[in-house]
Every structure is written in C-alpha cells, then in structure tokens.
Amino acid sequence: MNQKKFKPQIIGKPDLKTRDEILNRAGDVLTGMSSLFVTLQELFPDSKTSFDELKYYIESEKPEKFLKRKFIVDQEIQVKGIKIDALVETDLLDVPKSDFEIAIEQRLFIQEDLSRISPFYSPIAYMQMDENFTITIKKEYIEKVEANTQEVTQNEYQNQVLAHIESVRDSLNALIELNAISPRAGTKQMLFRFGDAFMRNRFEHIPTEIDPNIFRVNTIPPLKRPRIGQHM
C-alpha cells in the first residue's frame, strides 16, 4: 500500500511584504547588471565580456584595473618590455575615460542595490545568462526567498493539527460575521468565549460536546444573541 506523500502546508500568512522587498531589490540588481553588461559589450566589442567577467567586475575591489586590463586585451596593445600587469599600473594608456566612468558608476549603483539586501539573499549566485545574452534570476532564488519568508509544516502530524486549527479559525471568523462574538476583545478573549459554547467536562473528557444551553434566555449566554430580526 502506497503511503500518501507528505506535502508541507503554509502556516498562517507568509511575510509577503519582506518577500516582495527582497525580490524587488534583486530585480534592481538584475536591471543594473543587464545595463552594465551592454556597456561593457560596447566598450570592448572585440574581446567581448563573459558573464563570469561581469560578476568578477561587480565584486572587484579594483574596478579601474579590470577595465584597463580588458582595454589592453581588446585593443591588443603591446608595449615592448612591459607585461600586461605592469602596463595596467602605468599611465601610458590612452583609455576612454568618460566610458570608463560610466561603467564604474553603473557598478557603484549595483553595489548600492546589493547593500540593501542581506548577504543571505544576494542574487548574484542565482543569476544566469542564456545564449542571447539575456540575464535572468533562477527559479531557485525565488524559492529560497519564499521558503525563508513563510513557515511550513514539517510532517503529516503537523498537517493534521494545522487543519483543525484552521477549522477553529474559520469558525471564529464565521461567528464574527454573524455578530455572535466581537473581535474587539482580542483573539484570546474570543477563544475564551468560544470555549463557553461547550460542555464543561470536569476531567476534560473527550469527545467534548456543545453546551445545549448556549442560547437559553434564562442563562447568561457566552455568545451574543442577535437582535430581533437579525440573522433569523
């Protein structure tokens, strides 16, 4: 006999505000990276720029040197007796400073967007580039954010308990709609009054039963009686 496969259930409401904030900021990083990639492609048309180079440049502590090295390779610049590493450190190169400044500014904007995201939620490692040079965020990133902005059950027993708790919640909400109990007292007080609708078992025997006297006129009803003509 095949056992039913356990399916985690969301407990309560997910933290949609936090989830959306994280995903929106990750979207800002994605937009910035896409724009920066276009800039680098135009700046270095012959050598091109790989996605790994793009990520390296964003995380580099010396972006100017990355651009100078990339310029040397792209323009196939050679100076007799001077290696590339040494040439990068000199001022012998006639680099397009204005274009470099644009690329450096774009990188700075991306760094600012990343600073507004917890390192745990950094989207860089979850980004990918397809054959058309389009950068996207992997589905795993969205799943990670969602998994950490909501609580879920861990086993089938918790699923069963949660189902009953949800039933109580739905009943309380229905009673509020019927004006049988007031939400103004707070959730705990509502639950206390809701409990008055059941028989008082001296030793908490189960199953419990509904108190048949809850609507009797000659008792103090735990539930509000509707006014004449209301919900009749």
For each residue, the residues with C-beta under 8 A, 3 or more apart:
1:
2:
3:
4: 156
5:
6: 155 156 159
7: 159
8: 152 153 154 159
9: 152 153 158 159 162
10: 14 150 151 152
11: 150 151 152 153 162
12: 151
13: 16
14: 10 19 146 149 150
15: 18 19 149 150
16: 13 19 20 149
17: 20 21
18: 15 21 22 149
19: 14 15 16 22 23 145 146 149 150
20: 16 17 23 24
21: 17 18 24 25
22: 18 19 25 26 117 118 121 145 149
23: 19 20 26 27 142 145
24: 20 21 27 28
25: 21 22 28 29 113 116 117
26: 22 23 29 30 117 121 123 137 141 145
27: 23 24 30 31 137
28: 24 25 31 32 113
29: 25 26 32 33 110 113 114 117 123 124
30: 26 27 33 34 123 127 135 136 137
31: 27 28 34 35
32: 28 29 35 36 106 109 110 113
33: 29 30 36 37 54 58 110 127 135
34: 30 31 37 38 134 135
35: 31 32 38 39 106
36: 32 33 39 40 54 57 58 103 106 107 110
37: 33 34 40 41 49 51 54 133 135
38: 34 35 41 42
39: 35 36 42 43 99 102 103 106
40: 36 37 43 44 49 53 54 57 70 103
41: 37 38 44 45 48 49 133
42: 38 39 45
43: 39 40 67 70 71 96 99 100 103
44: 40 41 47 48 49 70 71 73 74
45: 41 42 48 74
46: 74 75 76
47: 44 70 73 74
48: 41 44 45
49: 37 40 41 44 53 54 70
50: 53 54
51: 37 54 55 127 128 129 135
52: 55 56
53: 40 49 50 56 57 70
54: 33 36 37 40 49 50 51 57 58
55: 51 52 58 59 124 127
56: 52 53 59 60 66
57: 36 40 53 54 60 63 66 67 107
58: 33 36 54 55 107 110 111 124
59: 55 56 124
60: 56 57 63 65 66
61:
62: 65 66
63: 57 60 66 67 103 104 107
64: 67 68 100 104
65: 60 62 68 69 88 89
66: 56 57 60 62 63 69 70
67: 43 57 63 64 70 71 95 100 103 104
68: 64 65 71 72 88 93 95
69: 65 66 72 73 84 88
70: 40 43 44 47 49 53 66 67 73 74
71: 43 44 67 68 74 75 77 93 95 96
72: 68 69 75 77 84 87 88 93
73: 44 47 69 70 76 84
74: 44 45 46 47 70 71
75: 46 71 72
76: 46 73
77: 71 72 87 93
78:
79: 82 87 92
80:
81:
82: 79 86 87 90 92
83: 86 87
84: 69 72 73 87 88
85: 88 89
86: 82 83 89 90
87: 72 77 79 82 83 84 90 92 93
88: 65 68 69 72 84 85
89: 65 85 86
90: 82 86 87 93
91:
92: 79 82 87
93: 68 71 72 77 87 90
94:
95: 67 68 71 100
96: 43 71 99 100
97: 100 101
98: 101 102
99: 39 43 96 102 103
100: 43 64 67 95 96 97 103 104
101: 97 98 104 105
102: 39 98 99 105 106
103: 36 39 40 43 63 67 99 100 106 107
104: 63 64 67 100 101 107 108
105: 101 102 108 109
106: 32 35 36 39 102 103 109 110
107: 36 57 58 63 103 104 110 111
108: 104 105 111 112
109: 32 105 106 112 113
110: 29 32 33 36 58 106 107 113 114
111: 58 107 108 114 115
112: 108 109 115 116
113: 25 28 29 32 109 110 116 117
114: 29 110 111 117 122 124
115: 111 112
116: 25 112 113
117: 22 25 26 29 113 114 121 122 123
118: 22 121 122
119: 122
120: 148
121: 22 26 117 118 144 145 148
122: 114 117 118 119 125
123: 26 29 30 117 126 127 137 141
124: 29 55 58 59 114 127
125: 122
126: 123 137 138 140 141 144
127: 30 33 51 55 123 124 135 136 137 138
128: 51 135 136 137 138
129: 51 133 134 135 136
130: 133 134 136
131:
132:
133: 37 41 129 130
134: 34 129 130
135: 30 33 34 37 51 127 128 129
136: 30 127 128 129 130
137: 26 27 30 123 126 127 128 141 142
138: 126 127 128 141
139: 142 143
140: 126 143 144
141: 26 123 126 137 138 144 145
142: 23 137 139 145 146
143: 139 140 146 147
144: 121 126 140 141 147 148
145: 19 22 23 26 121 141 142 148 149
146: 14 19 142 143 149 150
147: 143 144 150 152
148: 120 121 144 145
149: 14 15 16 18 19 22 145 146
150: 10 11 14 15 19 146 147
151: 10 11 12
152: 8 9 10 11 147
153: 8 9 11 158 159 162
154: 8 158
155: 6 158 159
156: 4 6 159 160
157: 160 161
158: 9 153 154 155 161 162
159: 6 7 8 9 153 155 156 162 163
160: 156 157 163 164
161: 157 158 164 165
162: 9 11 153 158 159 165 166
163: 159 160 166 167
164: 160 161 167 168
165: 161 162 168 169
166: 162 163 169 170
167: 163 164 170 171
168: 164 165 171 172 194
169: 165 166 172 173
170: 166 167 173 174
171: 167 168 174 175 194
172: 168 169 175 176 181 190 191 194
173: 169 170 176 177
174: 170 171 177 178
175: 171 172 178 180 181 194 223
176: 172 173 179 180 181 182 183 190
177: 173 174
178: 174 175 226 231
179: 176 182 224 226 230 231
180: 175 176 223 224 226
181: 172 175 176 185 190 193 194 223 224
182: 176 179 185 190 224
183: 176 186 190
184:
185: 181 182 189 190 193
186: 183 189 190
187: 190 191
188: 191 192
189: 185 186 192 193
190: 172 176 181 182 183 185 186 187 193 194
191: 172 187 188 194 195
192: 188 189 195 196
193: 181 185 189 190 196 197 222 223
194: 168 171 172 175 181 190 191 197
195: 191 192 198
196: 192 193 211 214 222 223
197: 193 194 210 211 214 222 223
198: 195 208 209 210 211
199: 208 209 210 211
200: 211
201: 204 205 206 208
202: 205
203:
204: 201
205: 201 202 208
206: 201
207:
208: 198 199 201 205
209: 198 199
210: 197 198 199 214
211: 196 197 198 199 200 214
212:
213: 216 219
214: 196 197 210 211 221 222 223
215: 221 223 225
216: 213 219 221
217:
218:
219: 213 216
220:
221: 214 215 216 224 225
222: 193 196 197 214
223: 175 180 181 193 196 197 214 215
224: 179 180 181 182 221
225: 215 221
226: 178 179 180 230 231 232
227: 230
228: 232
229: 232
230: 179 226 227
231: 178 179 226
232: 226 228 229
